[in-house]
Amino acid sequence: MPGWAANFAYLQSEERSERSAAGPEAGREPQAAGVARQCGVPFPHRAGSRGRAGGGSRPALIHLDDERALVRPHGVQGEPAAVQRRPRRRGQARLLDLHHHDRASRDRPHHRHGHCHRRPVGPLALSLADGGHDALGHILPIDWKVTANLVFKISVHTTPLSYPALIQIPNDPGAWDQSGLQSANMVFESVAEGGITRFTAVFQQVPDKVGPVRSGRLISLKLTRHYRGRLFLSGTSQGTFGVLNSDPVPTFFDTQGFYYRTSDHRAPDNLYINADAIARAEAPGPAAFALPTGNPKLSGGQPANSISVPEHSTTFSLENDSKAYLKTEGGHQFGDASIGQPLRISMVIVMRTQVTTTGIIEDVNGAHGLDYNIDGSGSADVYYQGLKYGAHWSSPDRSSPLVFTTDAGQAIALPNGLVWIEVVPG
């Protein structure tokens, strides 16, 4: 997805309006056209080289000339941000660098891999008003505007996969903080047994380190079939292994030369896998499959800055700047140990389904495993950018991704960010 290419912010949503009465003569394309193209907005004509910002709440101030654009987000002190051209390689979209040079940002370390770059975020409005000049000095009537939301982004090195990797990750306190979760497309959280939850993280691109990795459950086998991937797990109980044998899905168990142990967690929460090992384990494998993602365009939501999921002793709170949700459990705010930052979750879904206790013994304490019916349908609540939507989930068939729709019948596209799905009884 095109972005501001600054390793920290991308355009999450945009509104477009333009009115053009371009004359027959036009000068060379100004930087504004590059900004417009980067935002996916048609630039109306080759206008002159000056403009101003306006419109929207808390707009940025922008001055355009032939070499650069200067942006100063409203309320931010310091030098303006510089937006400069980058050479475009064949097949690549033009990218823009956006850097705000305030004192605080100069004093912070700037890592390019594995760490986020926190910069000014919030509404951004760019516009060109009537009165622009072309290269010959003619006044050109024009009214062009784009509004967007600059959103916090995290830069992590990842390796693309031809089909999804599902990785079974524990959630007992000994496993905190886990590594790699921020790079997942989806994380399904469900109670394994004894009231302790476990994650099944679904990746289309995998970071350099993921884990800890623990044993699979019945729900993780079903999710692997739905999302047409391969399940990475340390092992299974005898009963779950019997289900796997009778109704197999692609799996990859703890194997020497692929998984490794670390010293930063105690066993059994110290088994990890890296991107290279996942890529090697996936070749050959199932047919290529890309997870469906899109731009959620929802209407009719109710304000929801906080979410409570008592079944998992979990709360989510909205981070105002990024409009992402932060997860807390037992007073612990979840983070990704690989990047040293809190998990920022683009969308939270509370998915209700039938849960039954099985005869399978899943742990040494004799706890029985649970079976989640995710091959049917049920109710759900969807939380996105501070709004709550009543929803419904369904399974077209046992080998296709789950489908979410609002109660009003709107299809819910899953954003190209971390989607956290809490699977609870209901």
C-alpha positions in Angstrom: 0.0 0.0 0.0 1.4 3.4 -0.9 2.3 5.5 2.1 4.3 8.6 3.1 7.4 6.3 3.0 8.8 7.7 6.1 8.8 4.5 8.1 6.4 5.9 10.5 3.2 7.2 9.0 0.8 6.2 6.3 -2.5 7.5 4.9 -5.2 5.5 6.6 -8.2 7.3 5.2 -8.8 10.1 2.8 -11.6 12.3 1.4 -11.2 13.7 -2.0 -12.6 16.7 -3.8 -11.3 18.5 -6.8 -12.6 21.1 -9.3 -10.5 21.9 -12.4 -10.7 24.4 -15.2 -7.2 23.9 -16.6 -6.1 26.1 -19.5 -4.3 24.8 -22.5 -0.9 25.9 -21.3 0.7 24.4 -18.2 4.2 24.3 -16.7 6.0 21.4 -15.4 4.4 19.3 -12.6 4.9 20.8 -9.2 5.5 18.9 -6.0 1.8 19.1 -5.2 1.0 16.8 -8.0 3.4 14.2 -6.5 1.6 14.6 -3.2 -1.7 14.2 -4.9 -0.6 11.1 -6.8 0.9 9.6 -3.6 -2.5 10.1 -1.9 -4.3 8.4 -4.8 -6.0 11.7 -5.7 -6.0 12.9 -9.3 -4.2 16.2 -9.6 -6.4 18.4 -11.7 -3.7 20.0 -14.0 -0.2 21.1 -14.1 -0.6 24.2 -11.9 2.0 26.6 -10.8 4.4 26.3 -7.9 2.7 27.8 -5.0 -0.3 26.9 -2.8 -1.5 26.8 0.7 -3.2 24.5 3.1 -6.7 24.9 4.4 -9.9 23.1 5.4 -10.5 20.4 7.9 -9.8 20.5 11.6 -6.3 21.1 12.9 -4.9 21.5 9.4 -1.2 21.5 8.4 0.4 24.5 6.8 2.1 23.8 3.5 4.3 25.9 1.2 5.1 24.3 -2.2 7.9 25.2 -4.5 9.6 23.4 -7.3 12.0 21.5 -5.1 10.2 20.6 -1.9 7.0 21.0 0.2 7.1 22.2 3.7 4.5 20.9 6.1 4.0 22.0 9.7 1.2 20.1 11.6 -1.0 22.4 13.6 0.2 22.9 17.1 3.7 21.4 16.5 6.6 23.7 17.2 10.0 23.6 15.4 11.1 23.7 11.8 8.6 22.6 9.1 8.6 19.1 7.9 10.4 18.5 4.6 8.7 16.6 1.8 11.2 15.7 -0.9 11.2 13.7 -4.0 12.9 10.3 -4.3 14.0 8.7 -7.5 11.4 6.3 -8.7 12.4 2.9 -9.9 10.5 1.1 -12.6 7.4 -0.5 -11.2 7.5 1.5 -8.0 5.2 4.3 -6.9 6.7 7.6 -6.1 7.4 7.9 -2.4 7.7 11.0 -0.3 9.8 11.5 2.9 8.1 13.4 5.7 10.3 14.4 8.6 9.5 16.9 11.3 12.7 18.4 12.7 11.8 19.4 16.2 14.3 19.2 19.0 12.6 16.2 20.7 12.7 14.2 17.5 16.4 15.1 16.9 17.2 13.8 20.4 15.5 10.4 19.9 17.3 7.5 18.4 16.1 6.7 14.8 16.3 3.0 14.1 15.3 1.8 10.7 14.7 -1.9 11.4 12.7 -3.4 14.3 11.8 0.0 15.9 9.0 2.4 15.4 9.5 6.1 14.4 7.0 8.2 16.4 6.3 11.4 14.6 3.4 14.0 14.6 0.2 12.2 13.7 -3.4 13.4 13.2 -5.5 15.1 10.5 -3.7 16.5 7.5 -5.4 18.8 5.0 -3.7 19.9 1.7 -5.3 22.3 -0.8 -4.6 24.6 -3.7 -6.9 27.6 -3.9 -7.8 29.7 -6.9 -5.0 32.0 -8.1 -2.2 29.6 -9.0 0.1 30.5 -11.9 1.4 28.2 -14.7 4.9 28.5 -16.1 3.9 31.4 -18.3 2.4 33.4 -15.5 -1.2 32.8 -16.4 -3.6 32.7 -13.5 -5.4 29.3 -13.4 -8.7 28.8 -11.6 -8.4 25.7 -9.5 -9.8 24.3 -6.3 -8.1 21.1 -5.2 -8.1 19.5 -1.8 -7.2 16.3 -0.1 -7.7 15.4 3.6 -6.1 12.4 5.2 -5.1 11.0 8.5 -1.4 10.6 9.3 -1.3 7.4 11.4 1.5 5.9 13.5 3.3 3.1 11.6 5.9 0.7 12.8 8.8 -0.3 10.6 9.7 -4.0 10.9 11.7 -6.1 8.5 9.5 -9.0 7.2 9.7 -11.8 4.7 6.7 -12.3 2.4 5.1 -15.7 2.2 3.2 -17.3 -0.7 0.6 -18.6 1.7 -0.2 -17.8 5.4 1.8 -19.1 8.4 -0.2 -19.7 11.5 1.9 -19.7 14.7 0.7 -21.0 18.0 1.8 -18.6 20.8 1.3 -18.9 24.5 -0.2 -16.2 26.7 0.7 -17.2 30.2 2.7 -14.5 32.1 5.9 -16.4 31.6 5.6 -15.8 27.8 5.2 -12.0 28.1 6.2 -10.1 26.1 5.9 -12.1 22.9 7.9 -11.3 19.8 6.5 -10.7 16.3 2.8 -10.1 17.1 2.8 -6.6 15.6 3.5 -8.0 12.2 0.6 -10.4 12.2 -2.4 -9.8 10.0 -4.7 -11.4 12.6 -4.4 -12.8 16.1 -7.1 -15.2 17.3 -7.2 -15.4 21.1 -9.1 -18.2 22.8 -9.1 -20.0 26.2 -6.9 -23.1 25.8 -7.8 -24.7 29.2 -7.7 -23.7 32.8 -8.8 -20.2 32.0 -5.5 -19.4 30.2 -5.7 -18.1 26.7 -3.5 -18.9 23.7 -2.9 -17.0 20.5 -3.1 -18.3 16.9 -1.3 -15.6 15.0 -1.8 -15.5 11.2 1.0 -14.0 9.0 1.2 -13.2 5.4 4.7 -11.7 6.0 6.8 -12.9 8.9 9.2 -10.8 11.0 12.7 -12.0 11.9 11.6 -13.5 15.2 8.3 -15.0 16.3 7.5 -16.7 19.6 7.4 -18.2 22.0 5.9 -21.2 20.2 3.7 -23.7 22.0 1.4 -26.6 21.3 -1.7 -26.5 19.1 -5.3 -26.8 20.0 -8.4 -27.9 18.1 -9.2 -24.3 17.2 -5.8 -23.7 15.7 -6.3 -26.7 13.4 -9.6 -25.3 12.2 -8.1 -21.8 11.6 -5.3 -23.4 9.5 -7.9 -24.9 7.3 -10.0 -21.7 7.0 -6.9 -19.5 6.1 -5.3 -22.1 3.9 -1.9 -22.0 5.6 0.5 -24.1 7.6 0.4 -24.3 11.4 3.7 -23.9 13.3 3.5 -25.4 16.8 5.7 -27.2 19.3 3.4 -30.3 19.4 0.0 -31.5 20.5 -1.7 -33.6 23.1 -2.3 -37.2 22.1 -6.0 -36.5 21.6 -5.5 -33.4 19.4 -2.9 -35.4 17.4 -5.6 -38.0 16.8 -7.9 -35.3 15.4 -5.1 -34.0 13.2 -4.4 -37.5 11.8 -8.0 -38.1 11.0 -8.6 -34.7 9.4 -5.1 -33.3 8.5 -4.0 -29.8 7.8 -0.4 -28.7 7.0 1.7 -28.5 10.2 5.3 -28.0 11.2 6.3 -29.3 14.6 9.4 -28.5 16.6 12.2 -29.6 14.4 16.0 -29.2 14.9 17.5 -26.7 12.5 14.3 -24.7 12.3 13.2 -23.8 15.9 15.6 -22.6 18.5 15.7 -21.8 22.3 16.4 -18.5 23.8 17.7 -17.4 27.3 15.3 -14.4 27.7 12.4 -16.7 28.7 12.2 -19.8 30.8 11.2 -23.2 29.4 8.7 -24.1 28.0 8.2 -20.5 26.9 11.5 -20.1 25.2 11.0 -21.8 21.8 11.2 -19.5 18.8 11.3 -19.5 15.1 12.7 -17.0 12.6 11.5 -15.9 9.1 14.1 -17.9 7.2 13.1 -21.1 8.9 9.4 -20.4 8.2 10.1 -19.7 4.6 12.1 -23.0 4.3 9.4 -24.9 6.1 6.7 -23.6 3.7 8.4 -24.8 0.5 6.8 -26.8 -0.9 3.4 -26.4 0.5 -0.2 -25.5 -0.1 -1.3 -23.4 -3.1 -0.5 -19.7 -2.9 -3.1 -17.8 -1.0 -3.3 -14.1 0.0 -5.3 -13.0 3.1 -8.2 -10.7 2.1 -7.6 -7.2 3.4 -9.1 -3.8 2.4 -10.1 -0.4 3.5 -13.0 -0.6 6.1 -15.7 1.9 5.1 -18.2 1.6 7.9 -21.1 3.8 9.0 -23.4 4.0 12.0 -20.9 3.1 14.7 -21.2 4.1 18.4 -18.3 5.7 20.3 -16.1 3.1 22.0 -12.8 4.3 23.4 -12.5 1.3 25.6 -13.4 -2.4 25.3 -13.8 -5.0 28.0 -13.5 -8.7 27.4 -14.1 -10.3 30.8 -13.9 -13.8 29.5 -10.2 -13.2 28.8 -9.6 -10.7 31.6 -8.6 -8.2 28.9 -9.3 -4.6 28.2 -8.5 -2.5 25.2 -8.0 1.3 25.2 -8.0 3.7 22.3 -4.8 5.6 21.6 -6.1 9.0 20.5 -3.3 9.9 18.1 -3.1 6.7 16.2 -6.7 5.5 16.6 -5.2 2.1 17.4 -6.2 0.0 20.4 -3.8 -1.0 23.2 -4.3 -4.4 24.9 -4.0 -4.8 28.7 -4.4 -8.0 30.7 -3.9 -8.3 34.5 -2.4 -4.8 34.6 0.1 -5.7 31.9 0.1 -3.7 28.7 1.0 -5.9 25.8 4.0 -5.1 23.7 6.1 -6.7 20.9 9.4 -7.6 22.5 11.2 -7.4 19.1 10.5 -3.7 18.6 10.1 -2.6 22.2 6.8 -0.9 21.7 3.2 -1.5 22.8 1.0 -3.6 20.4 -1.0 -1.2 18.3 -4.2 -3.0 17.1 -6.0 -1.6 14.1 -9.3 -3.5 14.7 -10.7 -5.5 17.6 -13.4 -8.1 17.0 -15.2 -9.9 19.8 -16.5 -13.1 18.1 -19.1 -15.2 19.9 -19.5 -18.9 19.2 -20.5 -22.2 20.7 -17.8 -23.8 22.9 -17.9 -27.4 24.2 -15.6 -29.2 26.6 -14.0 -32.3 25.0 -12.7 -35.5 26.4 -9.2 -34.6 25.3 -6.7 -34.1 28.1 -4.6 -31.1 27.1 -2.1 -30.7 30.0 -0.4 -32.5 32.8 -3.0 -31.3 35.3 -5.7 -33.2 33.5 -7.5 -30.2 32.1 -9.9 -31.0 29.3 -9.6 -29.2 26.0 -12.2 -27.0 24.4 -13.8 -27.2 20.9 -14.8 -23.9 19.3 -17.4 -24.0 16.5 -15.9 -21.6 13.9 -17.4 -23.5 11.0 -20.9 -21.9 11.5 -22.0 -18.4 12.3 -22.7 -16.1 15.2 -22.8 -12.6 16.6 -19.8 -10.2 17.0 -18.8 -6.7 18.0 -16.3 -4.9 15.8 -14.3 -1.9 17.1 -12.5 0.3 14.6 -11.0 3.8 15.2 -12.9 4.4 18.3 -16.3 3.2 17.1 -18.3 0.1 17.8 -20.4 -1.8 15.3 -22.8 -4.6 16.0 -21.9 -7.4 13.6 -22.3 -11.0 12.5 -19.6 -13.6 11.5 -20.1 -16.5 9.2 -18.1 -19.3 7.6 -18.8 -19.8 3.9 -17.3 -23.3 4.2 -14.6 -24.9 6.4 -11.9 -24.0 3.9 -12.5 -20.3 3.4 -11.8 -17.2 5.6 -14.4 -16.1 8.0 -16.7 -13.3 6.8 -17.8 -10.3 9.0 -20.7 -8.1 8.2 -22.4 -5.3 10.2 -25.9 -5.7 11.5 -26.9 -3.3 8.8 -25.5 -5.6 6.1 -22.2 -3.8 5.4 -19.3 -6.1 4.5 -16.4 -5.5 6.9 -13.0 -5.4 5.2 -10.1 -6.2 7.5 -7.6 -3.4 7.5 -4.0 -3.9 6.4 -2.8 -3.8 10.0 -3.1 -6.0 13.2 -6.6 -7.3 13.7 -7.2 -8.9 17.1 -10.1 -11.4 17.3 -11.3 -12.4 20.8 -13.2 -15.8 20.5 -15.6 -16.1 23.4 -18.6 -18.3 24.3 -21.9 -16.9 23.2 
